[in-house]
Amino acid sequence: MEVAMNSSSTAGVPVVPEVPDGTEAPDVTVVVAVRDDGRPRLGRCLASLAGQTIGAARIEVLVAGAPERPPAGGTGPSAEGRYGRAADDPNRPAPYGHSAGGRYRQPAGGAQPPPAAMPPRPARPAPFRPAPGDAGPAPSHEPHEPLWTSTGAARWPSSSAADLCAARWPSSSAADLCEAGRTDTVNQALASARGRYLFFLDAGDLLGRESLARLVDAADSRGHDVVYAKTAASGAAVFARTRHGVALDEPGLAWELSAAKLFRRESLVRHGLRFAEDVPAGLAEQAFTLEALFRARRVAVLADYDYRFAGDAVPDRGRRSGPEARNSPAALAAAAAEPGGLEDLLRGTAAAMAVTARFTGPGPLGDGYRLRHFAHEGDVLTGPAFLRAPEPVRRRVFAGVRRLVADHLGDSVLAGLRPGLRLRLSYVRAGDEAGLVSVLRYEAGHGAPPLRTDLVSADWRRTGPARHTLVVTARTPLPHLGALGTGPVRLTGCPEAGRVLLRPAAAGAGTEIEVRIPAEAFPAGRTRIGLSTALLGTEHTAAVAPGTAPRQAHALRGLRPYRLDVSPDGGDGLVVAVVPVGLPVGLPVGPRRAERA
C-alpha cells in the first residue's frame, strides 16, 4: 500500500528540463478551461493573468477547450474568421451533465471526424519572450488569435501584457468546443505544458494580481508540491489560516478538492497523473487532486490573500462558474437529474473513492476522506435524482452504491453522517432498494426523513386467569425496520424489556411496533415508561398520540386484588399504576415491591 509522506526535504527532486528549443521554461503554466458558460468571459480571465506581478514572461497560458475546424452544417466563419454551429444543430456540444457517455456526436452525414481525429492546426513557433523591460515587437498574429500547438490546445502569447489583454473569445462567434464538461482537452494542455508549476483555472474566474508570484514563491521556498489558494469570500474551514507542511488529516483539507491549486509539474509528470476522461469534470478534478495530495511531499494552505475570484452568476443559467459551482450539492444534483447523469456521478464517485482507498487504507486518515465522499456525492446518489430515475437506471445505481458502501463505509464513517443520510445508506447496506425508495418518498412529501415514532395505543390484555399483559402499539414511517439491525426498539423506565414485535403497517405505511409487558413486571405504585427507536446512532422517543385514553383492568397478585391503570403522562410517556384495591389511590411515586401472598 502506498502511503503519502510529507517530507520537509526537497533533495532529489528532479529539475524540470528546459524546453526542446533551448528556451527557459516558464515558472507557471496556467491551464484555462473554457466550458459551456466560460466563452464570454475568457477575455477578463486572460486580462487578470496579464496583470500578474510575477511578469508575463514567466507565465505560459494554455486554453483547454479550443475551437474546431468548420463543422458540417455550421454557420460559417464570423467576421473574425471563427466558425460556429447553428443554434438548432443537434450536434452542438451539450452542457455539463447532458452528454451520454462522453462520445462525440457526428453529424448525420458522418463526414465530420471527432476533434481528436482532426488534423491539428500547424504548429507555430514558440511565443516571443522579450527581455526584461523590453516590450518587444508587435505580434505577427491577430491580437485575439491563439497560437496553436500540435496537440490542438491553444497557447496564448505571453510576450506582453498587451497581448494577453487583447486576447478575446467573442461571444458573438460562439466558437464550438470539444465535449463540454469533459477533460480530454485539459489532458492535452497538461501534456503540452512547460512550466515548473501548473495552475488550473476556469475561464470565468479571475486571479488577484499577486497570486502567481505568492504561490510560486511559497512552493519554491518551502518545497511544496501542492499549494491550496484561498478563494475570495470563501468560508471554508481549511482557509482559517496559512499553514506550511500541512498534514493530510488537517480538518477541511478533504473538503476542498477542486483543481484550482498550484501543482508541481515534475510530481505530476513523474507519477503520470491525468484527468479521467469518462466522468464529469468536477469529479475528474477530485480524483486528480486526491492523488496529487496523497503523493505530495509537502502541502501548503495559503489564506493570507484573495488568490482567486470565482466567476459571477450566469444570468441565463442562474448558477456560478468555477470548481465550486461544479462540485456544489446543487450542481451535482442538477447534473444527476439529467439523462445519464446519475450513472456518470456514480462512476466519478467510485473513481475518487478508489484513489482514497489506494493511498490510505483503513484508519482515521482514510475515514476523513471517505466521510467527505459519502456526505457529498453519496447524498446526491441516494437523493431525489435516484427517486426520479427510470427503474433500470435506479437498479444499476443502487447496485453500484451498495458496492461502494460495502467497500468503503465503515461504522465510524456512518456515525459521522447526518441522520437522514445515515438512514438512506443503512437501507443501501441492507440491500433494501424498496426501503430506500420509501424513505425518499417520505422525504419528498414531508421535507424531512422519517425519523419519528408515534405511540398510538396502550391497553391491558388478559392472557390467563387473573393475568394481564400491557400491550403498547406504535407506528413509524420507517419501512422494514427489523432489517436495519437488532433491537431497534427499546423501553425506558420499565424493569423488564418485554417482547417486541415488528410488522409492516397497514397500506405499507412503514412499520408497526407492538411491545408486550406482563403486568407482574411492574412494581406497586406508579412507574413512568417510554418507548424509543434507537437506529443508526440516532435515538428518538415515541410521541404519545393526542386523545390516547386511559385504560384500566383488575388482576390478582396471589390472592390480593389490584387495579391496573395506564394513561398518558402529559408528555412523551405513559404512567403505569399498580394499586391494591381498598387502599388510597394517592400512593407516592416510585418503585415499590408488590406484596406477595
C-alpha positions in Angstrom: 0.0 0.0 0.0 1.3 3.4 -0.9 1.3 6.0 1.9 1.6 9.7 1.3 4.5 11.3 3.0 5.0 15.0 3.9 8.8 15.2 4.0 10.4 18.5 4.8 13.3 17.8 2.4 13.3 18.5 -1.4 16.6 16.8 -2.0 16.5 14.6 -5.0 13.6 16.4 -6.7 14.4 16.4 -10.4 14.5 19.7 -12.1 12.0 20.2 -15.0 14.2 20.3 -18.1 14.3 23.2 -20.5 12.0 23.1 -23.5 13.4 21.5 -26.6 14.1 24.8 -28.4 16.5 25.7 -25.6 14.5 28.5 -24.0 14.0 28.6 -20.3 10.8 27.0 -19.0 8.3 29.4 -17.6 7.6 29.4 -13.8 4.0 28.5 -14.1 1.6 27.2 -16.8 -2.0 28.3 -16.3 -4.5 26.0 -17.9 -7.7 27.9 -18.5 -10.6 25.5 -19.0 -13.3 27.0 -21.3 -16.6 25.3 -20.5 -20.1 25.8 -21.7 -20.5 29.2 -19.9 -17.0 30.5 -20.0 -16.5 31.9 -23.5 -18.0 35.4 -23.0 -15.7 36.0 -20.0 -12.4 34.5 -21.2 -11.0 37.9 -22.0 -11.4 39.1 -18.5 -9.7 36.0 -17.2 -6.8 36.4 -19.5 -6.5 40.1 -18.6 -6.2 39.1 -14.9 -3.3 36.8 -16.0 -1.7 39.6 -18.0 -1.6 41.9 -14.9 0.2 39.4 -12.7 3.1 40.9 -10.8 5.2 37.8 -11.5 5.6 39.1 -15.0 4.0 37.9 -18.3 7.3 36.4 -19.4 7.2 33.9 -16.5 3.7 32.7 -17.4 2.5 30.3 -20.0 -1.2 30.2 -20.6 -2.9 27.2 -22.3 -6.6 27.4 -23.1 -8.2 24.0 -23.0 -11.4 23.8 -25.0 -10.3 25.1 -28.4 -12.4 25.9 -31.5 -12.7 23.2 -34.1 -12.4 23.4 -37.8 -15.6 24.4 -39.6 -18.2 21.6 -38.9 -20.5 20.2 -41.5 -23.8 22.2 -41.3 -22.1 25.0 -39.3 -22.9 28.7 -39.5 -19.7 29.6 -41.5 -17.0 31.9 -40.4 -17.7 35.0 -38.4 -16.2 38.4 -39.1 -13.2 37.3 -37.0 -12.8 34.2 -39.1 -14.3 31.8 -36.5 -16.8 29.1 -37.0 -19.9 28.2 -35.1 -22.9 25.9 -35.3 -26.5 26.9 -35.8 -28.5 27.1 -32.5 -30.7 24.2 -33.6 -27.9 22.0 -34.7 -28.3 18.7 -32.8 -24.5 18.2 -33.0 -23.8 21.3 -30.8 -21.9 20.2 -27.7 -24.2 19.6 -24.8 -23.6 21.4 -21.5 -22.0 19.7 -18.5 -24.1 16.7 -17.5 -26.1 16.5 -20.8 -23.8 14.2 -22.7 -24.4 10.4 -22.9 -21.2 8.6 -22.2 -19.0 11.4 -23.4 -18.8 10.2 -27.0 -18.6 12.7 -29.8 -21.8 13.1 -31.8 -21.1 13.2 -35.5 -23.3 15.0 -38.0 -25.9 12.9 -39.9 -23.6 12.7 -42.9 -20.9 11.1 -40.8 -18.2 13.1 -42.6 -17.0 15.1 -39.7 -14.5 13.3 -37.5 -14.3 13.8 -33.8 -11.9 16.5 -32.6 -9.2 14.1 -31.5 -9.1 12.7 -35.1 -8.9 16.1 -36.8 -5.7 17.2 -38.5 -4.1 19.5 -36.0 -3.6 23.1 -36.9 0.0 23.8 -37.9 2.4 24.2 -35.0 3.5 27.8 -34.7 6.9 28.9 -33.4 7.3 29.3 -29.7 5.8 32.6 -28.4 8.2 35.5 -28.5 9.6 36.3 -25.0 11.1 39.7 -24.7 14.0 40.6 -22.5 13.0 42.2 -19.1 11.9 45.7 -19.7 11.6 45.3 -23.5 8.1 45.4 -24.8 9.3 43.6 -27.9 7.9 43.8 -31.4 4.2 43.6 -32.2 3.0 40.1 -32.6 2.5 38.8 -36.2 -0.8 37.2 -35.4 -4.1 38.8 -34.7 -4.3 40.0 -31.1 -7.3 37.7 -30.3 -5.9 34.7 -32.0 -4.2 31.9 -30.0 -1.1 30.2 -31.2 -1.8 26.5 -31.8 0.3 23.6 -30.5 0.5 20.3 -32.2 -1.8 18.8 -29.5 -4.7 21.1 -30.5 -4.5 23.1 -27.3 -4.3 26.9 -27.7 -1.2 28.6 -26.4 -1.9 32.3 -25.8 1.1 34.5 -26.5 2.7 35.7 -23.3 5.2 38.2 -24.7 3.5 41.2 -23.1 0.6 42.2 -21.0 -0.9 43.9 -24.0 -1.1 40.7 -25.9 -3.0 38.9 -23.2 -5.3 41.7 -22.5 -6.2 41.8 -26.2 -7.0 38.1 -26.3 -10.7 37.7 -26.6 -13.2 34.9 -27.4 -16.1 36.9 -28.7 -19.5 35.6 -27.5 -21.0 36.5 -30.9 -18.8 34.0 -32.7 -19.7 31.2 -30.2 -16.8 29.1 -31.3 -17.5 25.4 -30.9 -15.8 23.5 -28.1 -14.9 19.9 -27.5 -17.4 17.9 -25.5 -18.4 20.3 -22.7 -17.7 19.1 -19.1 -15.1 16.5 -20.3 -11.4 16.7 -19.6 -9.7 15.4 -22.7 -8.5 18.9 -23.8 -7.3 19.6 -20.3 -5.1 16.5 -20.6 -3.8 17.8 -23.9 -2.8 21.0 -22.2 -1.3 19.0 -19.4 0.9 17.2 -21.9 1.8 20.4 -23.6 2.6 22.5 -20.5 6.2 23.7 -20.0 6.0 25.5 -16.7 7.6 24.3 -13.5 4.2 24.6 -11.8 0.6 24.2 -13.0 -2.4 26.2 -12.0 -5.9 25.2 -13.3 -8.4 27.9 -13.8 -11.9 28.3 -15.2 -12.5 30.9 -17.9 -15.0 32.7 -15.7 -12.5 33.1 -12.8 -10.0 35.8 -12.1 -6.7 35.9 -10.2 -5.5 38.5 -7.8 -2.5 40.5 -9.1 0.0 38.9 -6.7 -1.5 35.4 -6.8 1.0 33.6 -9.0 4.0 35.4 -7.5 3.0 34.4 -4.0 2.1 30.8 -4.9 5.4 30.2 -6.8 7.4 31.8 -4.0 5.7 29.6 -1.4 6.3 26.4 -3.4 9.9 27.3 -4.2 10.9 28.4 -0.7 9.2 25.5 1.2 9.4 22.7 -1.4 5.6 22.3 -1.6 4.2 20.0 -4.3 0.6 21.2 -3.8 -0.5 24.7 -2.6 -4.1 25.5 -1.7 -5.0 29.1 -2.6 -7.8 30.9 -0.9 -10.8 32.0 -3.0 -12.2 35.4 -2.2 -15.2 35.3 0.3 -14.5 31.6 0.9 -15.7 30.5 4.3 -14.1 27.1 4.1 -12.6 25.9 7.3 -9.3 24.9 5.6 -8.6 28.6 4.9 -8.8 29.7 8.5 -5.1 30.5 8.5 -2.0 30.0 6.4 -0.1 26.7 7.1 3.0 25.1 5.6 3.7 21.4 5.7 0.1 20.6 6.3 -0.8 17.0 7.4 -3.2 15.2 5.2 -5.7 14.8 8.0 -5.9 18.5 8.6 -9.5 19.5 9.1 -11.1 20.8 6.0 -8.4 19.6 3.6 -10.6 16.8 2.2 -13.5 19.1 1.5 -11.6 21.3 -0.9 -10.7 19.0 -3.8 -11.1 21.2 -6.9 -8.0 21.5 -9.2 -7.8 25.3 -8.6 -4.5 24.9 -6.8 -0.8 25.2 -7.7 0.8 21.8 -8.5 4.5 21.0 -9.0 4.5 19.7 -12.6 7.5 17.4 -12.1 5.5 15.5 -9.5 2.5 15.1 -11.8 4.7 14.0 -14.7 6.7 11.6 -12.6 3.6 9.8 -11.4 1.7 10.1 -14.7 -1.3 11.9 -13.3 -4.1 12.7 -15.8 -7.7 13.6 -15.6 -10.2 10.8 -16.0 -12.0 11.2 -19.4 -15.1 9.2 -18.7 -16.5 11.1 -15.7 -17.9 14.6 -15.2 -15.3 17.3 -15.0 -15.8 18.1 -11.3 -15.3 14.5 -10.3 -12.3 14.1 -12.6 -10.7 17.1 -10.8 -11.5 15.5 -7.4 -9.7 12.2 -8.3 -6.8 14.1 -9.8 -6.4 16.4 -6.8 -6.7 13.5 -4.4 -3.9 11.6 -6.0 -1.7 14.7 -6.2 -2.3 15.3 -2.5 -1.5 11.7 -1.4 1.7 11.7 -3.5 2.8 15.1 -2.4 5.9 15.5 -0.2 4.6 18.7 1.3 1.3 20.6 1.1 0.6 24.2 1.9 -2.6 26.2 2.6 -2.3 30.0 1.8 -5.1 32.0 3.4 -3.3 35.4 3.6 -4.6 36.8 0.3 -7.6 36.6 -2.1 -5.8 34.5 -4.7 -8.8 33.6 -6.9 -12.2 35.3 -7.6 -14.9 32.8 -8.7 -16.9 33.7 -11.7 -20.1 35.7 -11.3 -23.5 34.3 -11.7 -24.5 33.5 -15.3 -27.8 35.3 -15.9 -29.4 32.8 -18.3 -28.4 29.8 -16.2 -28.7 31.2 -12.7 -25.6 29.4 -11.5 -21.9 30.3 -10.8 -19.0 29.1 -12.8 -15.8 27.5 -11.4 -15.0 24.4 -9.5 -17.1 25.4 -6.5 -20.2 25.5 -8.8 -19.4 22.2 -10.5 -18.9 20.5 -7.1 -21.7 22.1 -5.1 -24.5 19.9 -4.0 -27.0 21.8 -6.1 -24.9 21.5 -9.3 -24.3 17.8 -8.6 -28.0 17.2 -8.1 -28.8 19.1 -11.3 -26.3 17.1 -13.3 -27.5 13.8 -11.7 -31.1 14.6 -12.8 -30.0 14.8 -16.5 -30.2 11.6 -18.7 -27.1 9.5 -17.8 -26.1 12.0 -15.1 -26.7 9.7 -12.1 -24.5 6.9 -13.6 -21.8 9.5 -14.5 -21.9 10.6 -10.9 -21.6 7.0 -9.7 -18.5 6.4 -11.9 -16.8 9.6 -10.8 -17.5 8.9 -7.1 -16.2 5.4 -7.4 -13.0 6.7 -9.1 -12.4 9.2 -6.2 -13.1 6.6 -3.6 -10.7 4.2 -5.3 -7.9 6.8 -5.1 -8.6 7.3 -1.4 -8.6 3.6 -0.7 -5.4 3.0 -2.7 -3.4 5.5 -0.7 -4.9 5.4 2.8 -6.4 2.0 3.7 -8.4 1.6 6.9 -8.0 4.1 9.7 -8.8 7.7 10.7 -7.0 9.4 7.7 -8.9 7.5 5.1 -12.2 7.8 7.1 -11.9 11.6 7.0 -11.9 11.5 3.2 -14.5 8.7 3.0 -16.8 10.8 5.1 -16.5 13.6 2.6 -17.2 11.2 -0.3 -20.4 9.9 1.3 -21.6 13.2 2.8 -21.2 15.0 -0.6 -21.6 12.7 -3.5 -23.3 9.9 -1.6 -26.0 12.3 -0.6 -26.8 13.0 -4.2 -26.6 9.4 -5.4 -29.2 8.4 -2.8 -31.3 11.6 -3.1 -34.2 12.9 -5.2 -32.5 12.1 -8.5 -32.4 8.4 -7.6 -36.2 8.5 -6.9 -36.9 10.1 -10.2 -34.6 7.9 -12.3 -36.2 5.1 -14.5 -36.4 1.7 -12.9 -33.5 0.1 -14.8 -31.2 3.1 -14.0 -32.3 3.0 -10.4 -31.5 -0.7 -10.2 -28.0 -0.2 -11.6 -27.2 2.8 -9.5 -28.4 1.0 -6.3 -26.2 -1.9 -7.0 -23.2 0.4 -7.6 -23.8 2.4 -4.5 -24.2 -0.8 -2.5 -20.7 -1.9 -3.7 -19.3 1.4 -2.6 -21.0 1.1 0.8 -19.7 -2.5 1.2 -16.1 -1.5 0.3 -15.8 2.0 1.9 -18.5 2.7 4.5 -17.4 1.6 8.0 -19.4 2.2 11.2 -17.2 5.2 12.2 -17.9 6.9 8.8 -21.6 6.1 9.0 -21.8 7.6 12.5 -20.3 10.9 11.3 -23.0 11.4 8.7 -26.2 13.4 9.3 -29.1 11.2 10.5 -31.2 11.3 7.2 -28.2 10.2 5.0 -27.2 7.6 7.6 -30.7 6.2 7.3 -30.6 6.1 3.5 -27.2 4.4 3.4 -28.4 1.8 6.0 -31.1 0.7 3.6 -28.5 0.5 0.9 -26.2 -1.6 3.2 -29.2 -3.9 3.9 -29.8 -4.3 0.1 -33.3 -2.9 0.6 -34.0 -0.8 -2.5 -37.7 -0.6 -1.9 -37.0 0.7 1.6 -34.7 3.4 0.2 -37.4 4.4 -2.3 -40.0 4.6 0.6 -37.7 6.8 2.7 -37.1 9.2 -0.3 -40.9 9.4 -1.0 -41.5 10.3 2.6 -38.8 13.0 2.5 -40.3 14.4 -0.7 -43.7 14.6 0.9 -42.7 15.8 4.4 -39.4 17.7 3.9 -37.7 15.6 6.5 -36.5 12.0 6.9 -39.0 9.5 8.5 -37.1 9.5 11.8 -40.2 9.6 14.0 -42.4 7.1 16.0 -45.9 7.7 17.2 -47.3 5.8 20.2 -50.9 5.2 19.2 -52.4 3.0 22.0 -51.8 1.2 25.3 -54.1 -1.3 26.8 -54.3 -4.3 29.1 -54.9 -7.7 27.5 -56.0 -10.7 29.5 -53.5 -13.5 29.0 -54.8 -16.0 31.5 -56.9 -16.4 34.6 -56.5 -13.1 36.5 -53.3 -12.4 34.4 -52.9 -9.3 32.2 -50.3 -8.0 29.8 -49.7 -4.4 28.9 -49.7 -4.0 25.1 -48.2 -0.8 23.7 -48.7 -0.1 20.0 -46.6 2.4 18.0 -46.1 3.2 14.3 -43.1 4.6 12.4 -42.9 5.6 8.8 -39.6 3.7 8.6 -40.1 0.7 6.3 -38.7 -2.7 7.1 -37.4 -1.6 10.5 -36.4 -5.1 11.6 -34.0 -5.4 8.6 -31.8 -2.5 9.8 -30.4 -4.0 12.9 -31.1 -5.9 16.1 -33.1 -4.3 18.9 -34.1 -1.1 17.1 -36.9 -0.5 19.7 -36.4 -0.1 23.4 -38.4 0.6 26.5 -37.3 3.2 29.1 -38.3 3.1 32.8 -39.5 -0.5 32.7 -37.8 -3.1 34.8 -38.4 -5.7 32.1 -37.6 -5.3 28.3 -40.8 -7.0 27.3 -41.4 -8.7 24.0 -41.1 -6.5 20.8 -42.9 -7.5 17.6 -42.4 -5.7 14.3 -44.7 -6.0 11.3 -45.5 -3.9 8.2 -48.0 -1.2 8.9 -51.3 -1.2 7.1 -51.2 0.0 3.4 -47.4 -0.2 3.5 -47.1 3.0 5.6 -43.9 2.0 7.5 -43.6 -0.4 10.4 -46.0 -1.2 13.3 -44.4 -1.8 16.6 -46.0 -3.9 19.4 -44.5 -4.2 22.8 -45.9 -6.7 25.3 -45.0 -6.4 29.0 -46.5 -8.7 31.7 -48.3 -6.8 34.5 -46.2 -8.7 37.0 -43.1 -6.8 35.8 -44.4 -3.5 37.3 -44.0 -2.8 41.0 -46.8 -1.5 43.1 -47.1 2.3 42.8 -46.5 4.4 39.7 -44.0 3.8 37.0 -43.3 6.1 34.1 -42.3 4.3 30.9 -41.4 5.4 27.4 -40.8 3.9 24.0 -37.9 4.9 21.8 -36.5 3.9 18.4 -32.7 3.6 18.5 -31.4 3.4 15.0 -28.0 4.0 13.4 -26.8 6.1 16.3 -29.9 8.2 16.3 -32.5 7.7 19.1 -35.9 9.4 19.1 -38.7 9.0 21.7 -42.1 8.0 20.6 -44.7 10.7 20.9 -48.0 9.8 22.6 -50.8 10.4 20.1 -53.3 13.1 21.2 -56.5 11.7 22.6 -54.9 8.4 23.9 -57.4 7.3 26.5 -56.5 5.8 29.9 -57.1 2.1 30.3 -57.9 0.1 33.5 -58.1 -3.6 34.4 -58.3 -5.7 37.6 -55.9 -8.5 38.4 -54.8 -10.7 41.3 -51.3 -11.0 42.7 -51.6 -14.1 44.7 -54.9 -13.8 46.5 -54.9 -10.0 46.7 -56.8 -7.9 44.1 -55.1 -5.0 42.3 -56.2 -2.3 40.0 -54.0 -1.8 36.9 -54.0 1.7 35.2 -52.2 3.0 32.2 -52.5 6.6 30.9 -50.5 9.4 29.1 -48.3 11.4 31.4 -48.9 14.6 29.6 -45.6 14.3 27.7 -43.9 11.6 25.6 -44.5 8.8 28.1 -47.1 6.6 29.9 -47.8 6.2 33.6 -48.5 2.6 34.8 -50.2 2.4 38.2 -50.5 -0.8 40.2 -52.8 -0.1 43.1 -54.0 -2.6 45.7 -57.8 -2.5 45.9 -59.1 -0.8 49.0 -56.0 1.4 49.6 -55.9 5.1 48.8 -55.1 5.9 45.2 -52.6 8.7 46.0 -49.6 6.5 46.6 -46.1 8.1 46.4 -44.4 8.0 43.0 -41.6 5.5 42.7 -40.9 1.8 42.6 -42.4 -0.3 45.3 -42.3 -4.0 45.6 -45.7 -5.6 45.3 -46.7 -7.6 48.3 -46.7 -11.3 47.7 -49.5 -13.5 49.1 
